[in-house]
Amino acid sequence: MELKFFAFALAVATAWVPPAPAHRPAVAVRMGRGSRGMAREEVDRSRRQSRVAQLVRSELATVIRDGAFLVKTGDRVDAEVLKSTSVLDVSVSPDLRAATATITTLGDTSAKREAFSWLVKNERSVRYALAKRLKHSKRVPAVTFRKADVSAATKLMDLIDRAADDGGDGGAGVIDGLDFDLDLDDEAEAVEEAAPDDDDFAALLARQAARRATLGGSAEGDLALLDDDDDELDFDLDLDDGDGDDDA
């Protein structure tokens, strides 16, 4: 009996599993290194896009310039029209599978239309010619073309030129009606020359006082002083008619 109880107790002791804790301990997760890694990966992706775009732009310019014999197609095009076509910019998708090329053609409207329509119609042939020049690349993007809007830039330059021509009517130093060539020192000297000198004005007051003392301060004496002052300083003095009537 005791042996059975001992065996039962031993089986229970070995089979017992402690219960799971009510709350799991917090696990510290460091995100700093992962964030920096993602940022570095984004920078590398942007640089890779930029390098691929620059490479595609350089080689695509050659393919278009010599497209009359590099691009295998049955569509005829004027070789001079393609030679006057430039690739202004190339943007590449993040997966490097697609690229958009912005082009412009020197010449009249018909030349621009001929070059653009030929490139759009022969995009596959252009890509094939581009792939032959990019043999070392793992992937050659599919190129689509769009025309550059140079008319807006041309209009802006015309407006700037017209504004510059209109602004020259008032002289080289006149801008928006303001004369920046005006010498303010000369203007100040002219004003000072036109104004009476302080020493001359003090001498005039002294002479007036002496004459007033001689004439006894009468009304006739005051009028005589005013006449003399007008002759010396050439001032316009307005006498009040009412005062003159009272003096009379």
C-alpha positions in Angstrom: 0.0 0.0 0.0 2.8 2.4 0.9 4.6 1.5 -2.3 1.6 2.4 -4.4 1.2 5.7 -2.6 4.9 6.5 -3.1 4.6 5.7 -6.8 1.5 7.9 -7.2 3.2 10.8 -5.4 6.3 10.5 -7.6 4.2 10.5 -10.8 2.3 13.6 -9.7 5.5 15.4 -8.8 7.2 14.7 -12.1 4.1 15.5 -14.2 3.3 18.9 -12.5 3.8 21.9 -14.8 3.9 25.4 -13.2 1.1 27.7 -14.5 1.9 30.5 -17.0 2.4 33.9 -15.4 -0.5 36.3 -15.6 1.6 39.0 -17.2 4.4 38.4 -19.6 7.5 40.4 -18.9 8.0 43.3 -21.2 10.6 42.9 -24.0 12.6 46.0 -24.9 12.7 46.5 -28.6 15.2 48.9 -30.1 13.9 50.7 -33.2 16.8 53.0 -33.7 19.0 50.7 -35.7 16.1 49.6 -37.9 15.0 53.2 -38.6 18.5 54.1 -39.6 18.7 51.1 -41.8 15.4 52.0 -43.6 16.6 55.6 -44.1 19.9 54.3 -45.5 18.0 52.0 -47.8 15.8 54.8 -49.1 18.9 57.0 -49.8 20.6 54.1 -51.7 17.4 53.6 -53.7 17.3 57.3 -54.6 20.9 57.3 -55.7 20.4 54.2 -57.8 17.4 55.8 -59.5 19.5 58.9 -60.2 22.4 56.9 -61.6 20.1 54.9 -63.9 18.2 58.0 -65.0 21.5 59.7 -65.9 22.8 56.7 -67.8 19.5 56.2 -69.7 19.4 59.9 -70.6 22.9 59.8 -72.0 22.4 56.7 -74.1 18.9 57.6 -75.2 20.2 60.9 -76.5 22.6 59.0 -78.7 19.9 56.6 -79.9 17.6 59.4 -80.8 20.3 61.4 -82.5 21.3 58.5 -84.7 17.9 56.9 -84.7 17.6 56.9 -88.5 19.9 53.9 -88.6 20.1 52.7 -85.0 16.4 52.1 -84.6 15.1 49.2 -86.7 11.7 50.3 -88.0 9.9 50.6 -91.2 8.7 54.1 -90.5 10.6 56.8 -92.3 11.8 60.0 -90.5 13.9 62.9 -91.4 17.4 62.3 -89.9 17.9 66.0 -89.4 14.8 66.2 -87.3 16.1 63.5 -85.0 19.5 65.2 -84.8 17.8 68.4 -83.6 15.9 66.5 -80.8 17.3 66.7 -77.3 16.5 64.8 -74.1 16.0 67.3 -71.4 15.3 65.0 -68.5 14.7 61.3 -67.6 12.8 60.1 -64.5 13.0 56.5 -63.5 10.5 54.6 -61.3 11.6 53.1 -58.0 11.6 49.6 -59.4 13.7 50.7 -62.4 11.2 49.2 -64.8 9.8 52.4 -66.3 11.3 55.7 -67.4 9.8 58.9 -68.7 11.9 61.0 -71.1 11.2 64.7 -71.7 12.2 65.8 -75.1 12.3 68.9 -77.2 13.0 69.5 -80.9 14.4 72.6 -82.5 12.5 73.8 -85.5 9.0 74.6 -86.6 5.8 72.8 -85.4 5.9 70.2 -88.1 9.4 69.1 -87.2 8.4 68.9 -83.5 5.3 66.8 -84.4 7.3 64.5 -86.7 10.0 63.7 -84.1 7.5 63.2 -81.3 5.1 61.0 -83.2 8.0 58.9 -84.6 9.4 58.3 -81.1 6.0 57.4 -79.6 5.2 55.0 -82.4 8.5 53.2 -82.2 9.0 53.0 -78.4 9.7 49.3 -78.5 12.3 49.7 -81.2 13.9 52.5 -79.3 14.0 50.4 -76.2 15.6 47.6 -78.1 18.3 49.9 -79.5 18.8 51.3 -76.0 19.2 47.8 -74.5 21.9 47.0 -77.0 23.9 50.0 -75.7 23.2 49.0 -72.0 24.3 45.4 -72.2 26.0 45.6 -68.8 22.7 46.6 -67.1 20.5 44.0 -65.5 17.3 45.7 -66.5 16.5 48.3 -69.2 13.4 50.4 -68.4 10.5 50.8 -70.8 10.8 54.4 -72.0 7.8 56.7 -72.7 8.1 60.1 -74.2 6.6 63.5 -73.4 7.1 66.9 -74.9 8.6 69.7 -73.0 6.5 72.8 -72.6 9.0 75.5 -73.6 6.4 78.0 -74.7 5.7 79.1 -71.1 9.4 79.7 -70.5 9.7 81.6 -73.8 6.8 83.9 -72.9 8.3 84.5 -69.5 11.6 85.6 -71.0 9.7 87.9 -73.4 7.9 89.5 -70.5 11.2 90.1 -68.7 12.8 91.7 -71.8 9.8 93.9 -72.3 9.8 95.0 -68.7 13.5 95.8 -69.0 12.9 97.9 -72.1 10.0 99.8 -70.6 12.0 100.6 -67.5 14.7 102.3 -69.5 12.5 105.3 -70.5 13.3 107.3 -67.4 17.1 106.9 -67.6 19.5 104.3 -66.3 18.9 105.2 -62.6 15.1 105.4 -62.8 13.2 102.3 -61.5 9.5 102.4 -60.9 9.5 106.2 -61.0 12.4 106.6 -58.4 15.6 108.3 -59.6 18.4 106.4 -57.9 21.0 108.6 -59.6 19.8 111.7 -57.8 22.5 113.3 -55.8 20.9 114.4 -52.5 24.0 116.3 -51.4 23.6 118.6 -54.4 20.0 119.2 -53.5 20.8 120.0 -49.9 23.5 122.5 -51.0 21.0 124.2 -53.3 18.5 124.6 -50.5 21.2 126.0 -48.2 22.2 128.6 -50.8 18.6 129.7 -51.3 18.0 130.2 -47.5 19.2 133.3 -45.7 22.4 133.0 -43.8 22.2 133.2 -40.0 24.9 135.9 -39.7 23.1 138.1 -42.3 19.8 137.7 -40.5 21.4 138.7 -37.1 23.0 141.8 -38.7 19.6 142.7 -40.2 17.9 142.5 -36.8 20.6 144.7 -35.2 20.1 147.3 -38.0 16.3 147.2 -37.5 16.7 147.8 -33.7 19.0 150.8 -34.3 16.7 152.3 -36.9 13.7 151.8 -34.6 15.5 153.6 -31.8 16.3 156.4 -34.1 12.8 156.8 -35.5 11.1 156.4 -32.1 9.0 153.4 -32.9 6.4 155.2 -34.9 4.2 153.6 -37.5 6.0 155.5 -40.3 9.2 154.2 -39.0 8.0 150.6 -38.9 6.8 150.9 -42.6 10.2 152.3 -43.5 11.9 149.4 -41.8 9.7 146.9 -43.7 10.6 148.6 -47.0 14.3 148.4 -46.2 14.0 144.7 -45.2 12.3 143.9 -48.5 15.1 145.4 -50.4 17.8 143.5 -48.5 16.2 140.0 -48.2 13.6 140.2 -51.0 10.9 138.7 -48.8 7.2 139.0 -49.7 5.5 140.5 -46.6 1.7 140.7 -46.4 0.5 143.6 -44.3 -2.9 143.3 -42.6 -5.3 145.9 -44.0 -7.1 146.1 -40.7 -3.9 147.2 -38.9 -3.2 149.8 -41.5 -6.7 151.3 -41.0 -6.1 151.4 -37.2 -2.8 153.2 -37.7 -4.4 155.6 -40.1 
